[in-house]
């Protein structure tokens, strides 16, 4: 839980009283590998912080799921569009590895916004973190080749990339597993 406070305090200091209220609302949840933590058609009710593990976002398809995002330890994770609007999610959120999340419900976050000095700043920091990840991904899809997207993911998280099945990585960078295999042979 202290990692969450460290994330926030990179940008702003938090009083002990505000932190205690915020921390009292967090619920620690452990998920085994391949657990769907949000299924398409359900509403995202939590904003979470990943203590340990890897999470992927994907649109389920009959032939191949379309993976469009990954989240790693020490970052926020949420089907944020569904969370903000409290409407049905159009995609699944699933653990790739055994994962530990610290979860905060939508209603608890609203209470924190209203009763703490730092609440809105906490929400803004989490929202900005999620937005920046999404923006980086979209720009990469428009600007970079599949090989560049793979290398970027590999350079950003070399220790974790080995834990993600190649079919998810291929989908994430927008190519087939066979094309990814050719890229990996070419750069090794």
C-alpha positions, 0 to 999 in steps of 0.5 A: 500500500505504501507504493500507492502513497509514493506514486501520489507523493511524486506530485503532491504531499498527502496529510496523514489524515487524508492518507488514512481515510484513503487507505481505509477504503482500499481493499487488497485482492489477489487473483491467480493467473488468467483471472478475468477481473472485469468481463465485457458487459459489466460495469467497472466498479473499481480503480485499482493499483497493481502491487504485483502482476501483469494485466491485459485489456482485450476485446474477445473474438471468436478466432483471436482476442484483440489485446490493446493494453497491458498494465504492470506493477506500480501502476493504476489499472481500470476499464476507466471509461466504464468506471467514469461513466458507470456504463457497461464495459465493451472489453475484458480485463484479465490477469496474465500472471498472479496479480495483487491489486489494491482496489477502490470502489467508485462510491468510495472514491466519490466520498474521498473526493468530497471529504479530503483536501487531496481527493480530487488531486488523487483522482486527477493523478490516477486519471492522468496516469491512465490517459498517458498510457492510452495516448502513448499506445495510440501514438505508437500505433499511428507512428511506429512500425510493428517492429518498433512497437515490439522493441519499445515494449521489450525495452520498457519492460524486459523482465516482464515481457517474458511472462506475456504469451507471444500471441498477446504481444502480437495482437497488442502490436497489431500483427500475427504471431507468425509475423512477430516470430519473424521480427524476433528472429531478425532482431536476435 
